[in-house]
Amino acid sequence: MGGQGGRAWVFGDDIDTDTLAPGLYLKRPIDELARHCLEAVDPGFAAGVQPGDVVVAGRNFGMGSSREQAVEALRHLGVDAVVAESFAGIFYRNAFNLGLLALICPGVGRIGGGDRVAVDGEAGVVRNLSTGETWACEPVPAHLMDMVRDGGLVPHLEKRLAARR
């Protein structure tokens, strides 16, 4: 998160969990499911996304079912963060539970596909390294940033339990 930034993959409003994790592939291994992530809106996404890249979207990202595979597919592909105008509640919580940074950030619609962006969840800042623009986002509470750094809720709890021993 942050650093040299990653490439922005830009999507519009109302990207649903079936677009992120198509139902036809839900019972398949994660590598196969992930190959179909977002193909309905960008057929080249799964093949082109690189570790550290950032998904940028409009309103209501992750709407639809509560399937955790929507987040798992993005993580499997190496997405560093999802930055959106707003999120569906269940997707937003699943993101943190599974170790994916999700930032609510009004105005990010001005980021262009392919721009290099850096995301700082603790400060609540997204920087477009290609244009120099900066957006203030809702900062992520420290306990959720700890969960993201630890890889999600389960690894975070395991780490805390191990520290108590």
CORLIN-V909112 format. One record per residue. N is the residue number from 1. OMEGA is omega in radians with two decimals (999 if undefined). Layout:
n->N omega->OMEGA
n->N omega->OMEGA
//
This chain:
n->1 omega->-3.13
n->2 omega->3.11
n->3 omega->-3.09
n->4 omega->3.12
n->5 omega->3.13
n->6 omega->3.14
n->7 omega->3.10
n->8 omega->2.99
n->9 omega->-2.94
n->10 omega->3.13
n->11 omega->-3.09
n->12 omega->-3.12
n->13 omega->2.94
n->14 omega->3.02
n->15 omega->-3.04
n->16 omega->-3.09
n->17 omega->3.09
n->18 omega->3.05
n->19 omega->3.13
n->20 omega->-3.11
n->21 omega->-3.06
n->22 omega->-3.08
n->23 omega->-3.13
n->24 omega->-3.04
n->25 omega->-3.04
n->26 omega->-3.10
n->27 omega->3.13
n->28 omega->3.09
n->29 omega->-3.05
n->30 omega->-3.14
n->31 omega->3.10
n->32 omega->3.10
n->33 omega->-3.09
n->34 omega->3.12
n->35 omega->-3.12
n->36 omega->3.14
n->37 omega->3.08
n->38 omega->-3.09
n->39 omega->-3.14
n->40 omega->3.14
n->41 omega->3.07
n->42 omega->-3.08
n->43 omega->-3.13
n->44 omega->-3.05
n->45 omega->-3.02
n->46 omega->-3.14
n->47 omega->-3.04
n->48 omega->-3.10
n->49 omega->-3.11
n->50 omega->3.06
n->51 omega->-3.12
n->52 omega->3.11
n->53 omega->-3.04
n->54 omega->3.02
n->55 omega->3.12
n->56 omega->-3.07
n->57 omega->3.13
n->58 omega->-3.07
n->59 omega->2.96
n->60 omega->3.14
n->61 omega->3.09
n->62 omega->3.11
n->63 omega->3.09
n->64 omega->-3.05
n->65 omega->-3.10
n->66 omega->-3.02
n->67 omega->3.11
n->68 omega->-3.12
n->69 omega->3.10
n->70 omega->3.09
n->71 omega->-3.12
n->72 omega->3.14
n->73 omega->3.12
n->74 omega->3.12
n->75 omega->-3.13
n->76 omega->-3.14
n->77 omega->3.08
n->78 omega->3.12
n->79 omega->-3.09
n->80 omega->-3.09
n->81 omega->2.97
n->82 omega->3.13
n->83 omega->-3.08
n->84 omega->3.06
n->85 omega->3.07
n->86 omega->-3.12
n->87 omega->2.88
n->88 omega->-3.02
n->89 omega->-3.09
n->90 omega->3.11
n->91 omega->-3.11
n->92 omega->3.14
n->93 omega->3.10
n->94 omega->-3.13
n->95 omega->-3.13
n->96 omega->3.13
n->97 omega->-3.11
n->98 omega->3.01
n->99 omega->3.10
n->100 omega->3.11
n->101 omega->3.08
n->102 omega->-3.10
n->103 omega->3.04
n->104 omega->-2.97
n->105 omega->3.09
n->106 omega->3.06
n->107 omega->-3.09
n->108 omega->3.09
n->109 omega->3.11
n->110 omega->3.08
n->111 omega->-3.14
n->112 omega->3.07
n->113 omega->-3.14
n->114 omega->3.06
n->115 omega->3.05
n->116 omega->-3.12
n->117 omega->3.06
n->118 omega->-3.05
n->119 omega->3.06
n->120 omega->-3.08
n->121 omega->-3.11
n->122 omega->3.12
n->123 omega->-3.09
n->124 omega->-3.08
n->125 omega->2.96
n->126 omega->3.12
n->127 omega->3.01
n->128 omega->-3.09
n->129 omega->3.13
n->130 omega->-3.07
n->131 omega->-3.09
n->132 omega->3.12
n->133 omega->3.11
n->134 omega->3.10
n->135 omega->3.01
n->136 omega->-3.14
n->137 omega->3.03
n->138 omega->3.12
n->139 omega->3.11
n->140 omega->3.12
n->141 omega->-3.07
n->142 omega->-3.10
n->143 omega->3.08
n->144 omega->3.06
n->145 omega->3.08
n->146 omega->3.12
n->147 omega->3.13
n->148 omega->-3.14
n->149 omega->-3.12
n->150 omega->3.10
n->151 omega->3.10
n->152 omega->-3.04
n->153 omega->-3.07
n->154 omega->3.10
n->155 omega->3.12
n->156 omega->3.12
n->157 omega->3.09
n->158 omega->3.12
n->159 omega->3.13
n->160 omega->3.11
n->161 omega->3.14
n->162 omega->-3.14
n->163 omega->3.14
n->164 omega->-3.07
n->165 omega->999
//
